Amino acid sequence: MIKQRTLGRTGLKISELCLGTLNFGWKTDEKTAFAILDAYHAAGGNFIQATNHGPELSLPSVAATFSEEMVGRWWTSRHLRREDLFLSTRIYVRQPPEGGEAAFATVVREACRDSARRLQTDRLDLVIFEWNEGLVPIHVSLQAFDHAVRSGLARYLGAAGFPVWRVVDSLGRAYQHSHCRFEALQADYSLTTRARFEPEAMALCQEQRLGFFARSPLAGGFLASRRDFASVFHPARRDWLAERFGNTYGEAALSVVADVASRLEVSAARVALAWVLHNPAVTSAVIGVQSVAQLEELAQASALPLSAADLARLDHATSAEEIRIGPEVARPAAAPRELVPA
């Protein structure tokens, strides 16, 4: 069964595995998607994340909202109780060039309203706003986000991909102006993407009681591939993974994950996900699967008996992660995290 953890200071219990549905409707057909959702719910999962991305992003514009529509059709067709689900969506919005604060508030309100309609609910449990430069000036954005909660369109707010200093600034502004604040932070976090979260953002989440959602806990599939990129990924995906993770630290992570997986006789994916879930700062890991078998495999990750020695080996292998930012390469040393028992 999928376990639950408390979302920051809200007191709500949500699944430690969040089912990301980004590919539903354009890479995953409805029959398969419904089977995955059925299996997730049967395993005790309640946290489903859809997306409402605009055409500015890389998704085909016609598929930008398929996941919301499909999740809405699924839960209503199954006659599930709304209170048994925690429905969230990721929204990408930009401030319009004209119209000021009122115009942006309208953009946010309509985006939330459209998402709720597609998900067939009157209120979203969580709206996660994607960072982009179009959210500046930030005080205008925060006021519009606050209005989305106060108007009843959303229960809570989350920030995805925000620079840490922007999150800190937003928390201060929310306190100063009595706005609803972000209650969760979402960012890439895996064995090969640690340095942008550790230790600064981790400390922020713990001290400010923010939930943290680990996006791409398998590094886009890199940590589950066992080096066999040619047969697992199409060329464009393979090239992207090689460019981002094909370095000393990526190789070290693959090697240690494979060793631990071999000793425990489990998949590399389960080991990599278990490492993420052992971090007490992680509220939920966002997983995307293409079959029920993949879901069932990953659902067992939190029960994997990683020893203190296993965790130490995995930590040490990537404790000085390499970050690629454009043509530059930075190599910050990440502080070790406190180990917790399996």
N, C-alpha and C positions, 0 to 999 in steps of 0.2 A: 504493500500500500504506500502511496505517496504521502509523506509526512507534511505537516504544516508548521509555519513559523509566524511570529508576530510581525506585522508591518509597522515598523518604527514606533511612534508614539500613539498610533491610532487605536491599538488594542485589537485590531482585526486579525483573524487567522487566515492566512492564504497559503497555498501550496508552495513547497520549496522548489518544485519544478513548475515553471510557467510554460504553458503550451503556446508557442509562437505560431501564428497562422499566416505568415506573410506569403507563403507560396500557394495557399489555398485559392483555387479558382483559375490559376493559369499554369502552375506546374503540377498541382495536385487536384485531380478531378473530384467532383462532389461526393461520389460514392466512397472513394478512399478517404476523403476528408471526414465524412460522417463516421466512418469506421474508427478513425483515429480519435475523434472527439468522444465517441462512445467508450472506447477503451480507456481513454484518459479519465473520464468521469467515473467509470467503474472502478478504477484504481484509486479513487479518492481525490482526484485533481479538481480544483475549482477555479484556478487562475488562468484565464484565457486572454491572450493579447492579440488584438487585430491591428489593422493599420488603415489610416486615412491619409495616404501620401499623395501629394499633388504631382503634376507632370514635371515639376522641376527636378525630381529625382529620377533615378535610373530605371524604375519600374515602367513597363508599358502603361501608358496613361489609361488605357481601357481596363487594366487590371488593378488600378490603384485602390479600389474599394471592394474588390471581390471578397476579401477575407471577412470583412464586416457583414456583408450580405449572407455569406455562407454560414457563419456562426449564428446569425440571427435565425436563419431557417432551421438550423440544427436544433437549437435549444427549445424553440417553440414547437417543432414537430415531435420532440420527445416529451413534451408536456412537463418539463422540469420546473421546479420552483425557482423563481428568480433569485430569491435570497440565498439559494444554495450555490450560486455562481458569483464569481468576482470578475466582471467584464471590464476590460480596459482596451484602450486603443491609442495608437501613436499618431499624433497629428503634426503636420508640417504646415506652418502658416508664416506669412510675411506681412509686415506692416505696409499698407498701400501708400503710394507716393503722395497722395493727397487725402484730405479728410481728417487727419489728426487722430486723437484718441478715440473719438466716437466711431470713426470708420473702422479702426482696428478692432474695437470691441465687437462691432457687427461681424467682422470676419471670423473672429474666434467663436462668437455665439452661433453663427450659422454652421461652422465646421463641426462644433459639438452636437448641434441639433441634428445635422445630417447623419453623423455617425450613430447617434442614438436611434434614429429612425431605421437605419440599415441593420442595426443590431436588434431591432424590435424591442427596445426598452425605453422607458421614459427618462432614465437617468443613467449616466455612465459611472461606474464605480471609481474609475481612475482614468484621467486624461494625461497622457505623457506627451509633452511638447518637445519636438526635436529642435536642437540648437541650430541656428543659422544667423548670419549677420543681419538678416532682415528683421530680427527681433529687437534691434537697437533703434531708438533709445529704450533701454530696458525698463524704465519706469512705466512707459506706456504699455508694454507687454504685460507687466505684472498686474497692472490695474485691470486689464482685459481678462487675464486669467482668473483674478479674484472674482470678477463679475460672473464668470462661468459657474463658479461654485455657489455664489450667493443667489444666483437666479435659479438654482436647482438642476442645472444641466449636468453637473458632475459632483461627485462626493469629495474626491481628492485630486491633487495635482502632482505630476511627476515631471522630472527634467531628464532628457536623454541627450547625451553627448555634450552637455554644457561644460565649458571650462570650469575648473574647480573654483576659481576666483569669482566667476559669475554666480555660482551657486551660493557662495558665502555672501556676496553682495545682495543677492535676492532675499536671503533669509533676514539680513539686516534691514532691508527696505520693507519687507513684509511686517516685521516687528514695529518699525517706526510708524508705518501708516495703517496698522491694524488690518493688513491684507491677509487672506488665506495664503499660507506658504506652501512651498514644495514639501511633500511628505516622502518622496522617494527620488532616488537618483539611479539612472540606468546608464551603463557604459560597458564597453567590451572588457571582459575579464576572463582570463584563462592562464594556463601555465606560460604561454608565450606572449601574453599582453597584461603584464602586471604593473609595470613601472608607472603607468598613468593613473593607477588607482592606489597603489601603495607608495608611501604610507599616508600621504596627505589626505586624499579623499576618504580613505578608510577611517582615519581619525575623525574627520568631519562627520561621517555618517554615525559613528558611535557616539560622539559627544553631543550632536544635535538630534539624535534619535531619528535619523532618516533611514527609511528602508533602502536597501541596495539590491538592484536587479542585475545579475551578471549576464550580459548579452554575449552571444557567441562563445559559450564556455568551452567549446571544442575547437576554437580558433578557426571557424569557418569550415570545419571538417578536417583540417590539417592534422590534428592530434588523433583522429580516428582512422586515418588512411594507411597507417603502417608503411609509409614510404611508397606505396604502390599507386602513385599519382596517375600514371598513364592509363590504368584500367578503371580508376574510380572517377576521375574528373575530366570534363571536356577541356580542350586546350586553353580557352580563355580563363577558365577558373583555375586551371593548373598553373598558368603563368602568374596569375594574381597571388596565389598562395606562395609560390616560389619567391616572388618579389618581396612579399611581406614577411614571410617566416623562414625563408631559405637562408639561414645564417647559422652561426655557431650555436646560438641559444636555441633555435628551433630544432637543430639536430640533437642537441643535448636533451631537450624535452622529449623528443620522439624516442630516443634511446632508453631513457629511464622509464618512461611510460610503458614501453614494450617489455622491459625486464620485469617490472612489477606485475604487469598483466599476465605474462607468461608464468610467473611463480604462482599467482593466484588463480590461474586458469580462467581468466575472464577477458573481455575485450578491452582494447586500449581506450575506447571511448568511455567505458564505464570507469576506468581508473582516472582519466582526465577530469571527468565530471565529478567524481567523488572527491577529488582534491579541491575543487571549487566549493563544494557543499560543506567541506570540513572547516571552511572559514566562517567564524561566528559572525562576521560583519555582513555576510551574504544572506539576504532574506529569501531570494528565489533566483534560480538559474533559468534563463529563457532558452528553451530548446525548440528546434524545428525538426520535424521528422517527416519522412515520406511513406512510412508504412507502420502498421500496428506492431510488427516485429521490432522495429527500431525503437518505438515508444516503450515496449515491454522491457527491452534491454536496458534503456537508460533509466527507467523507473526503479531499477534495482541498485542504482549507484549509491544512494545514501546508506544502504545497508552493507556496502562493501567494507570488510574489516581491514582498512588501512592501518598499519601499525605506526607508532611514533617514528620508527626507523624509516618506513616507507615515505611518510610525509616529509621527513627531514631530507631524504634523498631527492624527492621531487622539488622541494623548496630550493635546495642548493643548486640543482641543475640549471635553474633559470633566475637565480637571485640577482643577477646583473644583466637584466634583459636589454637587448638592443632595440632601440626605437628608430624607425625610419620616418623622417618628416621631410618630404620632398627629396631633394638631392643630399640633404644632410643626415648624418647618423649620430644620434646621441646615445650614450650608454650610462644612464644613471643607475646607481646601486640601490636596489629596493630593500627596505628594512624587512627583516624576517618577521613573520606573523606568529602570534601565539598559537601553539598547537593545542587541539582539543581532542579528546578521545573519540575513537570511531564509534 
